[in-house]
Amino acid sequence: VDADLFIIDDGAGGTNRKTAASRLKTYIGSYHSSTYFDVRMSADQSVSASTETKVDFDTEVTDLGSNFDTATQSYTAPTAGYYVFNVALHIASGSDSQLAVSSMKLVSTPDGGSAVDISPSSFDKSSNFQRRQAHTVSFIRLMGVDEVIYVEGFGNVSSGTPTFLWESSTGYTNFFQGWRIA
């Protein structure tokens, strides 16, 4: 508990001192556990062909710090620092041999400015159409205070409408996760 005491060497000639656990948390970085989010989709999301569309990650599994907004499907960094992000997205056509091109990217709006694309994942099989394509990205990014990040997907099909697949309907898992590391 925060009131527990620890004996530490202050590094100045071997003098031992006591300190409370609450003080150690300050130096260790308790922010690691207070800025984690894990969100998922709650249903398939139909999207228009040849149109970049924000992915509807509308279900929070965990949102320590309450920094993910399900209304806008975006995460706002509460403090500046390095963050890890993991994303998985499955895009499909309605039938076999319709999906020609698909992609997924994370979009960041640093300091409230214009959007910057980061860490894209692309698939192009224009000569041999597919039915489904999975995109996964993991990366570390320096985020500014109040910088916003979200995920966009894109699907281009020869006919019909592409879909971002919900995990329960396909057995796939689509997720967007992040946490601060330093």
Secondary structure, DSSP 8 states (H G I E B T S, - for coil): -TT-EEEEE-SSSS-EEEEEHHHHHHHHTGGGGTS-EEEE-SS-EE--TT--EE----EEEEETTS-EETTTTEEE-SSSEEEEEEEEEEEE-SSTT-EEEEEEEEEEEGGG-S-EEEEEEEEE-TTS-BSEEEEEEEEEEEE-TT-EEEEEEEEEESSS--EE--HHHHS---EEEEEE--
